[in-house]
């Protein structure tokens, strides 16, 4: 296994739809990201700026790499941090990857009023969903789905879903509507707590540039 170079700053970033916006945001902050956005299967990308490298990860894994110090910094949606507790510091909101966590379902079907049985909720975010419905005093049965969760109300698997909505296009094309707003989501920079203290001179300028 390739051990990380302790002299370079390692930034964990999520593969997927936010990567393009993220590249632009880094460039604006004066951090070159050609290596990050290049079409390649490489999971470690050496940045053009000396001493900077990127790890390309599934979004859910970004805080794990940062918490354990395998990466100094990471970029992740607030949804990931809401769904599980991680011991990381979140110093900068990047104001990209904006979307909302919503309860969605078929039109004209209220969330409650299904007799004695709990409302069946399909979601990739069981913790967020559980907390939301508990705060509203609505008994629910959680059904965990990895993706394409919009299918659940259409097929009768669940009554409603809790999911991220960005443009609303997936809902529209599948005949679902937004029912209740749970939270606004955006991408944030997270930092390893110890790394931030020990390597402040190297990390703080990056955070400052991203804040700008
Ligand atoms: C996300 C989310 C919705 C969709 C919303 O899914 O779970 O399905 O995006 O975006 P929209 O409002 O712009 O249509 P993603 O594309 O990440 O895939 P997934 O269904 O596999 O989670």
Boltz pocket constraint, residues with backbone or C-beta under 6 A from the ligand:
constraints:
  - pocket:
      binder: B
      contacts: [[A, 146], [A, 147], [A, 148], [A, 149], [A, 150], [A, 163], [A, 164], [A, 165], [A, 166], [A, 167], [A, 168], [A, 169], [A, 170], [A, 171]]
      max_distance: 6.0
